[in-house]
Amino acid sequence: NVEQILQLDCNATDFYHGNTFPTYLYYNPHDDKKRVKLVRDDANAVDVFDALTFEIVASNVSGVVDFDIPAKQARLLVLVPAGETIRKKGNTYEIDGQPIAYAYDDNL
């Protein structure tokens, strides 16, 4: 819904992903923060986890999800079932053993 901001489905070309959570990449090329709408066809409630900042962007949402993208930054959003516990094990964020994001040590 914002000019020049695309929603890219990260699972669309991942032929080996198996059963993963819906994951979308957004980039804001503008000089100011933009509010974007993620329109979901699924009526089930989700939590929206940003795999770049490792934070929940929205909790227990369904239908249309509004979120902000800071200027000149990206969001990598993973839609996980609402209320699930996200755990960090080593460098991996996961739900019930299924990875949803990876954190890398900057010193490597």
Stockholm file with secondary structure:
# STOCKHOLM 1.0

chainA/1-108         NVEQILQLDCNATDFYHGNTFPTYLYYNPHDDKKRVKLVRDDANAVDVFDALTFEIVASNVSGVVDFDIPAKQARLLVLVPAGETIRKKGNTYEIDGQPIAYAYDDNL
#=GR chainA/1-108 SS CCTTCCCEETTTTCTTCCSCCCEEEEECCSSSCEEEEEECSCCSCEEEEETTTTEEEEEEECSEEEEEECTTCEEEEEEEETTCCCEEETTEEEETTEEEEECCCTTC
#=GC SS_cons         CCTTCCCEETTTTCTTCCSCCCEEEEECCSSSCEEEEEECSCCSCEEEEETTTTEEEEEEECSEEEEEECTTCEEEEEEEETTCCCEEETTEEEETTEEEEECCCTTC
//
